């Protein structure tokens, strides 16, 4: 590590890339055109964390920082805001939402911090409320979140104002109710109802995961990775016997699958 101010160097480089003598690709980017790259880079950060790969994590965090620098530069060119304003706003927010650190408030534990954080956010939303009334307690959940993550956030916000099940049995009963409605829609051969009821079932299962203290995105990722690993083992065993999944019957595949689970 050198003493060079690499943080500000990054923003200088991005400004040059966006200049008339810069890079044609960088010059033509907009906030909208860059959306997918921010999403992809964030996903790569999560992969690096799961892999416990510090080198990859350092690199991928840099890629996310590049996206932030690009968005700030585009806004600065349009006279809307700049990187300094971005940093100032997040600093102000962190101080405002941590009164137990930067003020006189007292919290007992991490759970108390979360409760306080949400209360401050509600106060901020109410301060910005339009004449039509205060915003919903469910407001502020990004629409671009993955569906499981967004459902989890919506359900958690509802639970924080008391709209929740008293125990896990109630959540399980709701899952069973939604599953029964899927079965009924299938029996009725109503495609629109099938789609709706399967969505309701997914929402109920997400709620069960949340209620039990899990994050459904992580659970589904873990289960998907487990499936991939077992399927790869099955493919390897088939290759050793001169076969492939396409050449086997469903019964053969199921038998082999059960072996991989053992």
N, C-alpha and C positions, 0 to 999 in steps of 0.2 A: 504493500500500500504506500502510495506517495502522498505528499502534502498538497497535491493539486486539488482544487475544488471541482471534483468531477460532477457534482450535482449541477452546478451552474454551467459547467462545460457541456453537459447534455442539452440543456436548453439553448445554448449558443449554437450547437450543431444542428438542432431541429430548426432553429430560425434560419440558418444558412441553407438547409435542405429545402425550405419553403420559399426561399428568395428567388428572384428572377434568374439568378445564375446557379440555382440549386438543382434538385432532382425532379424531372418531369412527373414521376409517380407521386412523390410527396406533395408537389404543388397542387395536384388535382384532387387530393383527398378532402373530404368534408366530414363534419361530425357524423352524418348518417353513413357515409361509406366506410368509416372506421369502426362502426358498432361491432361487426362480427369479429374483428381482430381483437378488440378488447375482451370479448367473451372467450375467444380461443386461447388468448394468452393467460387469462385467469384460470381456465381449465388446466393449462399446462403447469401452472403453479401448484394446483391441487394434486396433480400427478406426482410432481417432485416431492411434495410433502408426504404423500402416501409411500413413495419409494425411499423415503429418508435419505435423499440424495442432495447433500448440501451444495455441491457444485451446480447441479441442475436448478436448484431452488434459487441460488444467487443469480443465475442467468435469466431464469423466467421472471423473477421479480423485476429485473432490469427491463425486460420486454414490456411488462405492465407499466413501468415508469415511463417508457418511451411513448406508450399510448397516451398517458396523461399529459406528457410534454407536447405531443402533437395537438391534442384537443385545446390545450391552453394557448398554443401558438396561433391556431386557427381563430380562436376567439379574440386574441389580442389584435390580429390583423384586421378584424372586423370592428374593433373598438368596443367590444362587449365586456370582456374581463381579461385578466392575464394570470400568469403563474403566481405572481405575488398575491393577487386577490384570492386565488384558490388556497394558498397556504395560510393566509390570514384568516379565512373563514373557518378552516378546519381547526386552527389553533383556538379561535374564539369558542367554537363549539365544544372542544375538549375541556376547556376551562369551565365553561358554563354547565356542562353535564357531569362534572366531577367536583361538586361543591364539598364533598368529604375530603378532597385532596387540596383544593385551592380555596376553600372557604371554611365555614364553621360547622357544616352538616356532619352528622354521625351516622354510619351504617354498620350493622353487625357483621355482615359477611358478603360474599359475592352475590348471593341471591338478593340481598338488600340493595346492592349496587344496581342490579338489573331493574328492580322495582322502582328505584329512584330515577333511573335513566328514562324509563317509560313514562313516568309521571311528568318529568321535565319536557319530554317530547310532546305530551298531550297539551301542556301549558303553551308550548311554542306554537302548536297548531291552532289552539284557541285564539292566540294573539293575532294570528294571520287570518282568522275566520272572516268570511264575507258576510254582508248583511243578511244573507239567507240562513245563517245559523252556523254553529260549530261543525267542523268536519266529523265524519264517522270515526269511531274508535278503530275501525279497520283501515283507515286511510294510511297512505305512506308505504304500502307494500309494493315493490316494483313489479310491473306487469311482465317484464322480461325475465323474471326468475324462472328456473325450471319448475314445472307444474307441481311436483312433490314439495319442493322447497317453499313455493308460494302458498300452497295449501297449509303447510305446517305453520308458516308465519301468520296467516289469517286466523287459524285455529288458536294459536298461542295468544294473539291479541284479544280474541274473544274471551279466552279463559282468564285473562288478567283483569277483566271487569266482572268476573263471577259466572260467565256463561260457560259452564263446563259440567262434565259428569261427576257425580259424587264418588264413584269408584270404577274400577276396570270392568266389572261385570256389566255395567250399563253400556260401556263402549263396545264390549264383545257382543252384547245383544243387538246393538245397532249394526254391527258388521254382519251378523246372522240375518237380520231383517233385510239388509240391502242385498245379500246373497240370494235370499228367497225371491226378491223382486227381479233379480237377474234371471233366475230359473223360470219365473212366470213369463217374463218378456220373451225368453227363448221358446217357451211352449206356445206363446201367441204368435211367434214368428214375426214380430214387429221390430224391424231394424232400428227405427228411431228410438223406440223404448229400450232396446238392448243397449244401444250406445249410451243413452242417458243413465241407465241403471248401472252399467259397468263403471261409468264415471263416478256415480254416487258410492259404489263399492270401494273404489280406489280412495275416495275422499274419507270414507269411514275407516279404512285400514291405516291411512296416514294419521288419522286422529288417534287410533289405537297406539301407534308407534309413539306419537307425541306424549300421550297420556302416561305411557310406561317409561318415559324418560329417554327415549331414543330419538335420533334424527333420521327420518325415513330415507333421505338421500344417501346417507352413509350405509344404512342397512341394505338398500337395494343395490348399491354399488358392490358391497361385500358379497351379496348373493349372486350377482351377475359374474363377478370374478370367480366365485366357486364353481358356477356352471361352466364358465370358459375352461377352467383348469380340468374339470372332470371330462368335458367334451374332448379336449385335446388328448387326454389319456386314452379315451375310447378310440379316437382316430388313430393314435399310435399303435394300439393293440390290433386294430383292423389292418393297418398297413403291414404289420409283421406277419399277418396271415394272408397277405395278398388281396385284401378287400378294401372297400371304402364305404362310407355311409350310404352312398347312392346305390350300391349293389346289394344292400342288406334289407331284409324285411323289417317292419316295425317291431316284431316280436324279437328278432335277433338283436336289434339295437337296444331294446328295453332290457334284455337279459344282460348284455354287456354293460349297460349303464348302471344296473344294480350292482355289478361287480366293482365298478369304479367307486361307488359310494362306500363299499366295505373298506 
